[in-house]
Amino acid sequence: MTFTPLSQAPWRRTVSPVPGLPSGWTSPASLPARVEAWRRWLAGRPGGQWLLCQRYPGEFCAALVALWESGRVAVLPADDRPETLARLANEVEGTLPDAPDVPAAADHGIQAPLALTPSSTAVVLYTSGSTGDPVRLAKRFDQLDAELAAHAKLWPLAGTAVISQVSHQHIYGLLAGILHPLCAGAPFCGDASRYPEVLAARLEEAGGAGLKPVVVSSPAQLSRLPDHLPWTERSAPCRVFSSGAPLAAPHARHAERLLHAPVVEIYGSTETGGIARRRQTRSSTWQPLPGVRLSFEGERLLLRSAFLDTPDAWWQQPDRVAPAANGFALLGRADRLVKIAGKRVSLVHIERTLADAPEVIEARCVDLDRSDGRLGAVVALSREAIPHRHESRRDLIQRLRARLSKHLEQVAIPRYWRFVDALPSNPQGKLDRDLIKRLFADLDDTRAPRWLGERRPGADSCTLTLEVPERLAYLEGHFEDYPLVPGVVMVQWAIELARENFGQLGDFQGLERLKFQRPLQPGIRFTLELLRREDGIAFTFESGEGRHCAGRVRLQSRDGTGASHG
């Protein structure tokens, strides 16, 4: 099927269902019924801007189209945190629910679908907040159509099925994961596909239907692809996209080897849309997307494109670049200079020096704005280099500090270190200020474990990677010659972190099957696995040394029932 712009309502074309795809996929044939359900829900409600935050790509797409066809504008929050949604609620007419709870026969005077005007606003997006407070940005239909046409020219979707692992609340996931297949008439997975196990199953489903998968991913997902899953050439994607953050070269090679497919990176931003692309295993040079004009002033990159709000004006990117044949090389952000003890220090220089260490995959240096003025470093390491005890962590820090001391004054060397298997990222693939705050929260709260990342396989389960800080307040007097985390503190951590991840769970009622098996000492890196149950939570503390503690906490909500699954 040929590419049709959004302004020409491609979802209204008459097409046949795709045989062989399970019901979890969204196709041009299955979408109209869901759109009509959302249009019935919107009928009789105010026009204007509506907040749309929907986890599932298929339902998100149907709600988005219904907003457009009823003359409304979709406002897409960058995340679904309650504080984010509450802050934006005052800026919109209302918030769309998870599903349109209107009977199929209901008729509230629903109007015929309105034609879309290219110059009208389609969506309102928010920047990721990685370099400051999120900024509100409106995108017109003509901007989106121009960029989608560039995607269609470079990467046509005939005979494909699209699987997205990234948030469609962000411009990259919205364009590549939903709008491009929508305009091309290609099916896309209507369920969330964030985790590797789900991705492997989706690849098999697409291949089984005789379609070539296209994967829309990010560095966070690609860096964590495990070797043990059945990545077969029979269900290999025809291409894999990555965007949102730099993809480390080892991760690009790793993903191409496992998925048997080229990994194409897209460089851009919410403000600019896509700017350039590259396949890093072939060349480090970024080549501009069709329709993007580049200009260079020293290390400054300027561009013009129809993807911008003002396409005839030159836009200056905040990244430093070096011109190259048919494109450019990225040198890092131009504004990442900080003053430490009165001296200007380049965070990019520190990160590059760290990345040269053999055990380091990538690093991010951050100004923590602490009273001592010292920097923090978040360092992604190869699996075998991850420190699991105090001694190995101390030795690694000493080696990295020694490497930096050859290039930096002592005051510029980071004082605070966090070691991870991959840089944590928000739904937009960014290491934003909220994540940085979590990584270093134990500096200000000496009762908390050190947070190093988490994984959410499902709505009722969560696995956190944590570390016991050497200066944990609970270690005092427990015990002087053999410090260890008290058992009551481990239970307290499990309850607090469960409430943080699952929301309000109810009042404490008691403990069951509690067993302490190994002491948890300062410096130990461990995982806390949490499982939400009808009557509370189950938890397990484990490290490379084995299981430390496991048990269940019975919780009761204030109405007398078990823990809520709300």
Buried (B, 14 or more C-beta within 10 A) or exposed (E): BEBBBBBBBBBBBEBEEBEEBEEBBBBBBBBBEBBBBBBBBBBEBEEEBBBBBBBBBBBBBBBBBBBBBBBBBBBBBBBEEEEBBEEBEEEBBBBBEEBBEBEEEEEEEBEEBEEBEBEBBBBBBBBBBBBEEBEEBBBBBBBBBBBBBBBBEBBBBEEBBBBBBBBBBBBBBBBBBBBBBBBBBBBBBBBBBBBBEBBBBBBBBBBEBEBBBBBBBBBBBBBBBEEEBEBEEEBBBBBBBBBBBBBBBEBBEBBBEBBBBBBBBBBBBBBBBBBBBBBBBEBEBBBBBBBBEBEEEEBBBBBBBBBBBEBEEEBEBEBBBEBEEEBBBBBBBBEBEBEBEEEEBBBBBBBBBBBEBEBBBBBBBBBBEBEEBBBBBBBBBEEEBBBBBBEBBBEBBEEBBEBBEEEBEEBBBBBBBBBBBBBBBBBBBBBBBBBBEBBBEBBEEEEBBBBBBBBBEEEBBBBBBBBBBBEBEBBEEEEEEEBBBBBEBBBEBBBEBBBBBBEEBBEEBEEEEBEBEBBBBBBBBBBBBBBBBEBBBBBBBBBEBEBBBBBBBBBBBEEEEBBBEE
